[in-house]
């Protein structure tokens, strides 16, 4: 593991090296349980509503973007296997002493908000499905459930990384068990045909008519569906956040990324086909508990309750991996002397960044009490796309130009085509987000803040905080 840059005296903090204890199985398991959370069970009806009978194309679109973007993460993760993931990648790509400091700071800045939002969204979704088992009122009871979930997560993660690796594999078994059961039910009880292609076949996907390109691949519906499916695929890069704790990272990181993406792609496609072949998509698109309704139709109410319990297991497992990975990001920045020193502290005997875990988990707990699920998915994506995904893709190009490719453990094929495609598709997804926050509404006035604008405002505020922080430390652009 490369040693972090020595922080300035004013920002020094006691820290200890992380231990490389996670192998390929644990890394892949943590990636996959991060990806399969409450997301696919909540977004499945939404995607059907957007895409109609062609809902499988929405899940294919998310998988394609994940595979292309996975090439970027694999190259960067294998070359720079340290804690923090994108924090390190952005800093190295844009220059450790100048613009890289700003880009990496913005990423950590956004993490302090969007990571707890991700945790809160999963916990709120957990409470939503929990209400199938135990009816909850519409006021304080769902908030109580989501809050307890976050507190339990913090307690389980407050331990050594090798213990977490074993626990992650156990949770992974639950993920595979649930998905396998649901898929088997659909394969053995299919009553409806599921369309893979739109009416008109391949010409319905994209065609040239009246001097312009048309087709389902260019439709606004696919863009909105992709926003939801991509959310359900996010997490294939979790191993990069844990780069300082991965054994043989030059090989394990790329392999775990692609194994997790391909595995989850197969599970999602089979799951959606199974549900759609048993419950017609118009009916499924209106279901709040689609998995529970699916199993109840096949096996009865008792089995539906068991399936709901497994959904809750999967959702909890995903949040476990999410909070684990995100807690390493502020730690890496603080250990580098580029963020608040308190985040660099590691537990004296368990050797993990306990302060970072407690702070992010605590904020996630507060968010779980304040927000509803609603459009949180779109808000999370809008906040992350420009700095993390687009900024990182461009950063890979800058790193290749400055450092060359001779020492890269993993080189993406067909470079730079995957980078170009990834940037264009991410910008398309950013543009496709239609949700926003209603700041004020009355009989004749409505103030609406699109999430894209909110993301830009967060970047602006983060830049101001960065300038104030840099001025205090006497660093670029204020060095004397």
Secondary structure, 3 states (H helix, E strand, C coil): CCCCCCCCHHHCCCCCCCCCCECHHHHHHHHHHHHCCCHHHHHHHHHHHHHHHHHHHHHHHHHHHHHHHHHHHHHHHHHCCCECCHHHHHHHHHCCCCHHHHHHHHHHHHHHHHHHHHHHHHHHHHHHHHHHHCCCCCCHHHHHHHHHHHHHHHHHHCCCHHHHHHHHHHHHHHHHHHHHHHHHHHHHHCCCCCCCCCCCHHHHCCEEECCEEECHHHCHHHHHHHHHHHHHHCCCCHHHHEHHHECCHHHHHHHHHHHHHHHHHHHHHHHHHHHHHHCCHHHHCCCCCHHHHHHHHHHCHHHHHHHHHHHHHHHHHHHHHHHHHHHHHHHHHHHCCCCCHHHHCCCCCCCCCHHHHHHHHHHHHHHHHHCCCCCHHHHHHHHHHHHHHHHHHHHHHHHHHHHCCCCCCCCCCCCCHHHHHHHHHHHHHHHHCCCEEEEEECCCCEEEEEHHHHHHHHHHHHHHHHHHHHHHHCCCCCCC
